């Protein structure tokens, strides 16, 4: 069977070939953000020229997955289903998907055809549903400049049945017997009056028909009513010329490419749509500022613009602001919900919704918006790493405290006092006032920065003077104290002119000992005076031997103390080296696990567990959420949120992938990218290091929040900045260093 030809006379490709082409175009758009405008336009034109089939349906779905608001594609898709003569359920499903997003007059004409066909077998019973469909379409697109024909169709439809017939009863179920014509007259008059004040191409024909109808119904009453409505009709006719001049250049069938991806005509069309919306807002027809007619017209202008500028966040935002100004959050919320579907990766639109809810006093609803974004960001964290690093860090802190206590146990009371004071001097003690303030402000965010002070305090309590430790060091100290007392006693004898003033200094102390020190030191002098010279010489020899023994013992004790110190220092060095090796080993194992998980996740889905926001917007979300909590709740809430943001900054898969991409893009001498790509910073040795987004803003924002709460003290804010510098990614990010520098300078 020969394939058909398109409008240009070219031969159409086979459906499966076209499907493959569309899939390739979609793959480029979703994975590389590349849009071949000419190829897309050609594929859509070929698709529109093909009869419906399974491959063609699949191709339509592929196109609509990229361009969900393309009204022309939806119109051709639904037309193909209606023309196929098959089951109408498929067409009904399509209209249910497209009518709320595409206020296209062509689509609504097709929709009315579908409703009439599906209700035709029901006879008069189906006319009520047809009337509802007409009213729905008129409410949706009745303000369109080309909707005059739709108003005319509806007027003919409601004027057709005769009073008393089943069709009339179906259309006007509330008409009382004998009042049927009056009931219909009221509906027809109201419909004409709605139609003649809309600047459509058929407004003059509608007015002529309305004049004829009023005169036919009641000449005298009709003239009075016509005189009342003629100025309104003339105002609409006067606006039609200006409206037509702004609508005619608009291309409503254009594909909704993202900003900057739709070719040279895209910015031109964006400007024309902006001018048209501004014109409708200007209310040249001088309608009431809050009239439903004006609100319906401006709303339609925005919705029709969005079918072409679907990916433009500024259009969504402008629409939401206008709806909020005219009808509050009840009107703006649905717009922003649709915007979230259209551009899921635009955090600014969600901020707008949160701000509107907050402004209306709906703090809980605003927090739900922020929390939903935070939950998406936390999904980027590797699931089995959550809390792992914090637990290891806490264990290391405890181990350091225990090691410090052991070292203090070997170095005596003087070293114990030194060990208790030193951590406070270098700023790492847990008991310092600065650390207490920091713990109060950011809680566990400063775990690991507290050092070993807490362990030292506890060990100091264990070694109170009441708890005796029978060590070599304490024995040496007692012996040294006895020797000092003996030296004092001997010196006193020398001052008295004793014959034995030159006796060894340690004789008396070691002869008596203990509590009899003073008595024992005086006794040799008295005995020397009462006895003879021989006895003195003998005692002198004896005391000389005791002195030599005592000196030998003291030297041994001193040598033992030094050996104990050296042994303790050696063990402490081995312990620290073991801790260092253990940390390196744990980090290596953690990295291996992380790499394995990453590879497994990428095999399943390269985009799995990634939020649509990216790193830069992700950091902004945490910052805005923390600021919101600062405004509306206790500061503790924002500090707890900072812990979540910090974990995301450290373990986010998006940041890890950005770092890998930055490292891959790092080349010598490469200048910084102007399109927001990885920054390339000069490194030592002439090489360049690409720095990807690191999420440093969460640290800087939290530090400045804490400083803003107490501007007299920068210590807490500085500790938060310093904590961020412990992350190698942040330490290499010049933007973070610059932010810290500016803070220190008071900028």
RAWOTA-V58508 format. One record per backbone hydrogen bond with DSSP energy under -0.5 kcal/mol. NH is the residue of the N-H (numbers start at 1). CO is the residue of the C=O. Records with the same first field share a line. If there is no record, write none. Layout:
BEGIN
NH = CO  CO
END
This chain:
BEGIN
6 = 10
9 = 6
12 = 4
18 = 14
19 = 15
20 = 16
21 = 17
22 = 18
23 = 19
24 = 20
25 = 21
26 = 22
27 = 23
28 = 24
29 = 25
30 = 26
31 = 27
32 = 28
33 = 29
34 = 28
37 = 35
40 = 36
41 = 37
42 = 38
43 = 39
44 = 40
45 = 41
46 = 42
47 = 43
48 = 44
49 = 45
50 = 47
57 = 53
58 = 54
59 = 55
60 = 56
61 = 57
62 = 58
63 = 59
64 = 60
65 = 61
66 = 62  63
67 = 63
70 = 67
71 = 69
74 = 70
75 = 71
76 = 72
77 = 73
78 = 74
79 = 75
80 = 76
81 = 77
82 = 78
83 = 79
84 = 80
85 = 82
86 = 81
90 = 87
91 = 87
92 = 88
93 = 89
94 = 90
95 = 91
96 = 92
97 = 93  94
98 = 94
99 = 95
101 = 98
102 = 98
103 = 101
104 = 102
108 = 104
109 = 105
110 = 106
111 = 107
112 = 108
113 = 109
114 = 110
115 = 111
116 = 112
117 = 113
118 = 114
119 = 115
120 = 116  117
121 = 117
122 = 119
123 = 120
125 = 122
126 = 123
127 = 124
130 = 126
131 = 127
132 = 128
133 = 129
134 = 130
135 = 131
136 = 132
137 = 133
138 = 134
139 = 135
140 = 136
141 = 137
142 = 138
144 = 141
147 = 144
149 = 146
151 = 147
152 = 148
153 = 149
154 = 150
155 = 151
156 = 152
157 = 153
158 = 154
159 = 155
160 = 156  157
161 = 157
165 = 162
169 = 165
170 = 166
171 = 167
172 = 168
175 = 172
179 = 176
183 = 179
184 = 180
185 = 181
186 = 182
187 = 183
188 = 184
189 = 185
190 = 186
191 = 187
192 = 188
193 = 189
194 = 190
195 = 191
196 = 192
198 = 195
199 = 197
200 = 198
201 = 145
203 = 200
206 = 202
207 = 203
208 = 204
209 = 205
210 = 206
211 = 207
212 = 208
213 = 209
214 = 210
215 = 211
216 = 212
217 = 213
218 = 214
222 = 218
223 = 219
224 = 220
225 = 221
226 = 222
227 = 223
228 = 224
229 = 225
230 = 226
231 = 227
233 = 229
234 = 230
235 = 231
236 = 232
237 = 233
238 = 234
239 = 235
240 = 236
241 = 237
242 = 238
243 = 239
244 = 240
245 = 241
246 = 242  243
247 = 243
248 = 244
250 = 247
252 = 250
254 = 251
257 = 255
261 = 258
266 = 263
267 = 263
268 = 264
269 = 265
270 = 266
271 = 267
272 = 268
273 = 269
274 = 270
275 = 271
276 = 272
277 = 273
278 = 274
279 = 275
280 = 276
281 = 277
282 = 278
283 = 279  280
284 = 279
286 = 283
291 = 288
295 = 291
296 = 292
297 = 293
298 = 294
299 = 295
300 = 296
301 = 297
302 = 298
303 = 299
304 = 300
305 = 301
306 = 302
307 = 303
308 = 304  305
309 = 305
312 = 309
313 = 311
315 = 312
316 = 312
317 = 313
318 = 314
319 = 315
320 = 316
321 = 317
322 = 318
323 = 319
324 = 320
325 = 321
326 = 322
327 = 323
328 = 324
331 = 328
332 = 328
333 = 329
335 = 331
336 = 332
337 = 333
338 = 334
339 = 335
340 = 336
341 = 337
342 = 338
343 = 339
346 = 343
347 = 345
350 = 346
351 = 347
352 = 348
353 = 349
354 = 350
355 = 351
356 = 352
357 = 353
358 = 354
359 = 355
360 = 356
361 = 358
362 = 357
363 = 361
366 = 362
367 = 363
368 = 364
369 = 365
370 = 366
371 = 367
372 = 368
373 = 369
374 = 370
375 = 371
376 = 372
377 = 373
378 = 374
379 = 375
380 = 377
381 = 378
382 = 651
385 = 382
386 = 382  383
388 = 385
389 = 385
391 = 387
392 = 388
393 = 389
394 = 390
395 = 391
396 = 392
397 = 393
398 = 394
399 = 395
400 = 396
401 = 397
402 = 398
403 = 399
404 = 400
405 = 401
406 = 402
407 = 403
408 = 404
409 = 405
410 = 406  407
411 = 407  408
412 = 408
415 = 411
416 = 412
417 = 413
418 = 414
419 = 415
420 = 416
421 = 417
422 = 418
423 = 419
424 = 421
425 = 421
426 = 422
428 = 423
429 = 423
432 = 429
436 = 432
437 = 433
438 = 434
439 = 435
440 = 436
441 = 437
442 = 438
443 = 439
445 = 442
446 = 443
447 = 444
449 = 446
451 = 448
453 = 428  450
456 = 452
457 = 453
458 = 454
459 = 455
460 = 456
461 = 457
462 = 458
463 = 459
464 = 461
467 = 464
468 = 466
471 = 469
475 = 471
476 = 472
477 = 473
478 = 474
479 = 475
480 = 476
481 = 477
482 = 478
483 = 479
484 = 480
485 = 481
486 = 482
487 = 483
488 = 484
489 = 485
490 = 486
491 = 487
492 = 488
493 = 489
494 = 490
495 = 491
496 = 492  493
497 = 494
498 = 493
501 = 498
503 = 500
507 = 504
510 = 506
511 = 507
512 = 508
513 = 509
516 = 513
517 = 514
520 = 516
521 = 517
522 = 518
523 = 519
524 = 520
526 = 522
527 = 523
528 = 524
529 = 525
530 = 526
531 = 527
536 = 532
537 = 533
538 = 534
539 = 535
540 = 536
541 = 537
542 = 538
543 = 539
544 = 540
545 = 541
546 = 542
547 = 543
548 = 544
549 = 545
550 = 546
551 = 547
552 = 548
553 = 549
554 = 550
555 = 551
556 = 552
557 = 553
558 = 554
559 = 555
560 = 556
561 = 557
562 = 558
563 = 559
564 = 560
565 = 561
566 = 562
567 = 563
568 = 564
569 = 565
570 = 566
571 = 567
572 = 568
573 = 569
574 = 570
575 = 571
576 = 572
577 = 573
578 = 574
579 = 575
580 = 576
581 = 577
582 = 578
583 = 579
584 = 580
585 = 581
586 = 582
587 = 583
588 = 584
589 = 585
590 = 586
591 = 587
592 = 588
593 = 589
594 = 590
595 = 591
596 = 592
597 = 593
598 = 594
599 = 595
600 = 596
601 = 597
602 = 598
603 = 599
604 = 600
605 = 601
608 = 605
610 = 607
617 = 613
618 = 614
619 = 615
620 = 616
621 = 617
622 = 618
623 = 619
624 = 620
625 = 621
626 = 622
627 = 623
628 = 624
629 = 625
630 = 626
631 = 627
632 = 628
633 = 629
637 = 634
638 = 634
639 = 635
640 = 636
641 = 637
642 = 638
643 = 639
644 = 640
645 = 641
646 = 642
647 = 643
648 = 644
649 = 645
650 = 646
651 = 647
652 = 648
653 = 380
656 = 652
657 = 653
658 = 654
659 = 655
660 = 656
661 = 657
662 = 658
663 = 659
664 = 660
665 = 661
666 = 663
667 = 665
670 = 667
673 = 678
676 = 673
679 = 691
681 = 679  689
683 = 687
686 = 683
687 = 684
689 = 681
690 = 688
691 = 679
692 = 690
698 = 695
699 = 696
700 = 696
701 = 697
702 = 698
703 = 699
704 = 700
705 = 701
706 = 702
707 = 703
708 = 704
709 = 705
710 = 706  707
713 = 710
718 = 714
719 = 715
720 = 716
721 = 717
722 = 718
723 = 719
724 = 720
725 = 721
726 = 722  723
727 = 724
728 = 726
731 = 727
732 = 728
733 = 730
734 = 732
736 = 733
737 = 733
738 = 734
739 = 735
740 = 736
741 = 737
742 = 738
743 = 739
744 = 740
745 = 741
746 = 743
747 = 742
END
